[in-house]
Amino acid sequence: MVRSLPVTFLLHQQQQQQSKQSPSSNPLVNRDCKYGKFYVYDLPPMLNKDLVENCQDLNPWGSRCDALSNDGLGRHATGINGVVPDNLVSTWFWTDQFASEIIFHNRILGHKCRTQNPESAQAFYVPFYAGLAVGRISWDFRRSKDEDWGSSFLYIKAMKHVTRLLIERNPWDYFDVGVPYPTGFHPRTDSDVREWQDFVHSRNRTSLFSFAGGTRGTIKEDFRGFLLSHCYNESDVCRVVDCGRTRCSNGSSAILETFLDSDFCLQPRGDSFTRRSIFDCMVAGSIPVFFWRRTAYFQYEWFLPVEPESYSVFIDRRDVKNGTSIRGVLEKFSREDIRKMREKVIEYIPKFVYAEPIEGLENTKDAFDVAIDGVLRRFKEGLRW
C-alpha cells in the first residue's frame, strides 16, 4: 500500500528578500494573487507522467491504473443512486486515498496564480510523484537504513528548506504541512457544494455512532479490533461496516450511507496516525470521535476549526481500554450539542474536498486552494529558516 507525498514547494532564494518588502513595493502582490505567484518546474517524465502511464507496474499486488485514472479522481462511483441526490451522483468518484500528487499537479497547471516567468515567482512547485515512485507518509521518507521501507528523501540536503504538503505530517517539522486525504466527492460548482451541505444537514440520522474499519490481527492489542467488537456489542446504537468482510478501500456506498446515517463516527488511527476515513466521515456530515490527538488535531491546522471540541469528540484510547463506555460518553451530548457540532463540520466541508474542474470552483475555496494560499502566504510573510 503506497502512501503519497503529494506536493512539494520550494521558496526561491531571491524572493526571500523581496518578501520582506512592504506590499506596495512588492511586484508580486496584486488583486488576484495577493500572496504572490508560483512557477511549475517542467521535470523529466520519468519523475511523474511515466509513473502514471506505467501504473500496472507500481504495485506488486495488482494494477493501480483504475485508481490513478481520470486525472487522479479514479472511476465514477457506482451503486450510490438513492444514497446521494440524483443530480450529484456524477460528482462522486471512487478516488484513491493516495492520488493527491496527480490531483494537485493537474489543478496547479490551471491555477490563476501560476506564472510562466520564474523571475516573478514567489514559490516553485516540484511535480515529483515521490509517493508513487517510492514512498508512503512523511515517516517513510525519513529512513536512515537501506533495509528500511521507504527512502531517505527528506534527509537530502536540497530538501532541507522545502515545504512539503502531505496527507500525514511530522508535527515537529515546520516544513511538513498536512493536507486532507482525497475523498470521493469532487464538486463541479459552488452550487454542488451548497446542495451537498444542505443534503447532509437535513439528513435523518438513525444511529448514534458508527465504525468502518477492519482488524489488524498482527498488531498486539489491536484497538480497531476492540472498537469493532464494541460496536457489535452496542448494535442498537452503533452501525458497523466490517472491512474484514466487505470492500472498504477508497470508499464504498456502504461506508457513505453509514456515515450519512450516524451522528458520530469512530476514528482511531489507521496504519499510521491518520486515516482517510476521517474526511469520508466529515464530508457526510458526521462528527468524528478521535482517540489519538495526532490523528487530526496536530495534522490539519489550515483545514479544521481551531477549537477541536467545536466539531469533534476526544476519548483517550487508554480510558476506553480501561472501561470507559464510548456509548456513555456520546449519549451525554444533547441534541443541541450535536446540532452545533454537525453545523461546524458541515461549514468546513469545502476545505475537505478537491473540486473537479482544473481551474477550481467559482468562488468557493476547496482543499487545494487552501493549501496553495497557505504556502504562498507563508512565503510572502517570510519563511522561517
CORBEL-V919857 format. One line per field, one symbol per residue. phi: phi as a letter, one per 40 degrees, with the letter a starting at -180 (. if undefined). A space follows every 50 residues. Layout:
BEGIN
phi = ???
END
This chain:
BEGIN
phi = .bbcbcabbbccdccdccccccdccccccaccbcchbbbbcccddccadc cccbdcbcbccicbcccbcffgcgcccbgbcgcbddcbdccbbccccbcd dccccccccbccccbcbccbccabcbcccccccabbcdccbbcbbccccg abdcccdccdbccbcbcabccbbdccbcbcccbccbccadcdcccccccc cccccbbcaaabibcbccccfdcccccccdcccbccbbbbbcccbacbcg gacccdcccccbcbbcbccccbcbacddcdccccgcccbbbbcccaccbb ccbbdccdccbabbbcdccccchcccdcccccccccdcccccccdcdcdd ccbbcccccgccbcccdccccccccccdccchccb
END
